[in-house]
Amino acid sequence: MKCYDHKLKEVIALKIIKNKKKLHKQGKIEINLLELLRDNDEEDERNIVRIKDSFTFRNHVCIVFECLNMNLYQFIKNNEFQGFSAALTKRFASQVLISLDYMRKFEIVHCDLKPENVLLVKPNKSQVKLIDFGSSCFEKERYYTYI
C-alpha cells in the first residue's frame, strides 16, 4: 500500500501480512533478512528495497519500505510488450546481478525473482531495486519444503 507517514512527512510503502501463524513467522524472517541486507549496505548501492521500520498491528506483521515506482512487468506492458533495448536490458540485468551477488555473500536465496519483483526507483529512470523477500530464506535455513 502506498501511504503517507505523518510523523516523518514522507510517502512510504506498507506491506501488511495476513494474520496467519505461518505467514507471521515468514514475515519475521523477511524483516530479519531485509534488516541484515540494509545494515550492510549503508550507501544503498546494492539495489535492494530499503526497509524503514516494522511493527505488528492486531497480529498482522507490517513492514514499512521506501516508496518505489512501477515494476518491470507493468513497464513492459505499458510499452505494449515491445521489449526493452539491449542497452536498457543490460542496465536492468547488471543491477539485479549486483543484488544477487550481494545476497549470495549472506547465503540468502530470494526464491521469487520475476519482473513483478523488480521495481523502478523513479519514473523515466533506469535504476531498479529488488523487492518481495517474503519467500526468501538463508540457504541453510529453508522454511519451505519446495526450496
C-alpha positions in Angstrom: 0.0 0.0 0.0 1.2 3.5 -0.7 0.8 5.5 2.5 1.8 8.8 4.0 3.9 8.8 7.2 2.6 11.9 9.0 5.3 11.7 11.7 8.2 11.7 9.1 6.2 13.6 6.5 7.0 11.2 3.6 5.3 8.8 1.3 6.1 5.2 2.2 5.1 1.7 1.0 3.4 -0.5 3.6 3.3 -4.3 3.3 0.6 -5.9 5.6 1.0 -9.6 6.1 -2.2 -11.6 6.9 -2.7 -12.7 10.5 -1.9 -16.4 9.9 0.7 -18.2 12.1 2.8 -19.5 9.1 2.7 -16.1 7.4 3.5 -14.3 10.7 6.7 -16.4 11.1 7.7 -15.9 7.5 7.1 -12.1 7.9 9.6 -12.0 10.8 12.1 -13.9 8.7 11.6 -11.4 5.9 12.2 -8.5 8.3 15.4 -10.1 9.6 16.7 -10.6 6.1 15.9 -7.1 4.9 17.5 -5.5 8.0 20.6 -7.6 7.5 20.9 -6.5 3.9 20.1 -2.9 4.7 22.5 -2.7 7.6 25.4 -4.0 5.5 24.7 -1.6 2.6 24.9 1.8 4.3 25.4 3.6 0.9 22.3 2.0 -0.6 24.3 0.6 -3.6 23.1 -3.0 -3.8 19.7 -2.3 -5.5 17.5 -3.9 -2.7 14.4 -2.1 -1.4 15.1 -0.3 1.9 13.2 -1.4 5.0 12.4 1.6 7.1 10.5 0.0 10.0 8.3 -2.9 11.0 5.6 -3.4 13.6 2.8 -5.7 14.5 -0.8 -4.4 14.4 -3.6 -6.8 15.6 -1.2 -9.6 15.0 -0.6 -8.6 11.4 3.1 -8.1 10.6 3.6 -4.8 8.9 6.7 -3.7 7.1 7.5 -0.1 6.1 9.5 0.4 3.0 10.8 3.3 0.8 8.3 4.0 -1.9 9.3 2.9 -5.3 7.7 3.1 -8.8 6.2 0.6 -11.2 7.5 -3.0 -11.6 9.2 -4.2 -14.8 6.2 -6.2 -15.9 4.0 -3.1 -15.7 6.7 -1.1 -17.5 6.9 -3.6 -20.4 3.0 -3.8 -20.5 2.8 0.0 -20.7 5.2 -0.3 -23.7 2.7 -2.7 -25.4 5.1 -5.7 -24.8 7.6 -4.3 -27.3 10.5 -5.3 -25.0 13.5 -3.2 -24.0 16.5 -2.1 -25.9 19.7 -4.1 -25.5 21.3 -1.2 -23.5 18.3 -0.9 -21.1 18.1 -4.7 -20.7 21.8 -4.6 -19.8 21.3 -1.8 -17.2 18.4 -3.7 -15.6 20.3 -7.1 -15.6 23.5 -5.7 -14.2 21.6 -4.1 -11.3 19.8 -7.3 -10.5 23.0 -9.2 -10.7 24.6 -6.8 -8.2 21.7 -7.5 -5.8 22.0 -11.3 -6.3 25.8 -11.2 -5.8 25.3 -9.2 -2.6 22.7 -11.6 -1.3 25.0 -14.5 -2.0 27.5 -13.1 0.5 24.9 -13.7 3.2 23.8 -17.0 1.7 20.3 -15.6 1.1 18.0 -17.1 -1.6 15.3 -14.8 -3.0 13.0 -17.6 -4.2 10.6 -15.3 -6.2 12.7 -13.4 -8.7 10.4 -12.2 -11.6 9.7 -8.9 -13.4 7.0 -8.0 -10.9 9.6 -8.0 -8.1 12.0 -5.6 -9.8 10.8 -2.0 -9.4 11.9 1.2 -11.0 13.1 3.6 -8.3 11.8 6.7 -10.2 9.7 7.1 -13.3 11.6 7.6 -16.6 14.9 6.4 -14.9 16.7 3.1 -15.3 17.6 2.4 -11.7 15.8 -0.6 -10.3 15.5 -2.4 -6.9 14.7 -5.9 -6.0 11.6 -6.3 -3.7 9.5 -9.0 -2.1 11.6 -11.1 0.2 8.5 -12.9 1.6 9.6 -16.3 0.3 13.3 -15.7 0.9 15.5 -17.6 3.3 19.0 -18.4 4.2 20.5 -21.3 2.2 20.9 -23.4 5.4 17.6 -22.5 7.0 15.0 -23.3 4.4 11.5 -22.6 5.6 9.5 -24.0 2.7 10.0 -27.6 1.5 9.9 -26.7 -2.2 13.1 -24.6 -1.9 
